[in-house]
């Protein structure tokens, strides 16, 4: 059996608080209303019963003395409830509220020579009093519930608004905005009483400040290390060029080039982390840039152009992203490697074992690769950072048939033509 699902708004704290307040107010109003109704009804009935019994005593004395009956009294009068008549015939006295000629009436009856002598008292005013009291209880309960609900909703909304602000700041921090803070005024003044929301907001701000400090410290450390390594690597590279030709010299030069490449990658990552990169935008044909990257890589990469597109982007940074993706596919995947251009979407796929699970779940992480890899995990990290700088979206997937797929999505450039320019262009026949 399929379970009924509530709408999303029914799961909000405001809705739950409103339902709770309404239910509690209704229960409290019903309980108080029932108590007041029972108390007033009992008092009203008792007063009417005492009045009817008092008249019954007077009528009984008059009957025993042979005096004429008062109005609204008699022996076995018409309209007397059957149960009350049987009670009086049995030798007991009693009262009962019943309708007489369409009006509520309080009857009082007692024994009289084997018959029932009874009096009736008009109960209309008492019944109207009880009915009016019930209406007043219902009306006041509705007003009280409405007022309480409005006040409660206002109070809960203030709390939920602060919670939404805290959640929004947390999302901004997770997206990379480490300067985002809640800045709840209750947390700035220690002498001011703080509620739970203020405590959470203060803890979030403290965590963000600590995280920002640690990340900035790591960024400065990375940048300082890379800068310090450039000078000795430059001298080491010059010294390696002076070595005599041979296998040992080639190995030294190769390691020096690898160290210089790693240093440049660290400097680039430190600049990306600092957010100090600026873009040089221009309009380019995407297929032409892709073919140029493949030629520069000097790899056996197939280029497929499904549909070319014009994009406004930073040429150098886009080539850096595509070059890293192609190099990663050849280093960690299996041929054939295919670069496909389909509009503003560029995919680089290989036929290897695919990306590892940690990369698919958390994205590339610097200095973390598979145990069999010789890389440092910086190429894809730089690709992600440069993609963010040029406003592109880079996703990593594993193809169903096997192999890793990197998908880069860029916004296509649309050139708007005015009506005058469009009219001036010749029409092809």
Secondary structure, DSSP 8 states (H G I E B T S, - for coil): -------GGGGSHHHHHHHHHHHHHHHHHHHHHHHHHHHHHHHHHHHHHHHHHHHHHHHHHHHHHT----TTEEES-TT--HHHHHHHHTT--EEEEEEETTEEEEEEEEEETTEEEEEEEE-HHHHHHHHHHHHHHHHHHHHHHHHHHHHHHHHHHHHHHHHHHHHHHHHHHHTT-TT-----HHHH-TTS---HHHHHHHHHHHHHHHHHHHHHHHHHHHHHHHHHHHHHHHHHHHHHHTS-SSHHHHHHHHHHHHHHHHHHHHHHHHHHHHT-----EEEEEHHHHHHHHHHHHTS-EEEEEEE--EEEEEHHHHHHHHHHHHHHHHHHS-S-EEEEEETTEEEEE-SSS---HHHHHH---TT---TT--S-SHHHHHHHHHHHHTT-EEEEEE-TTSSEEEEEE--B------HHHHHHS----
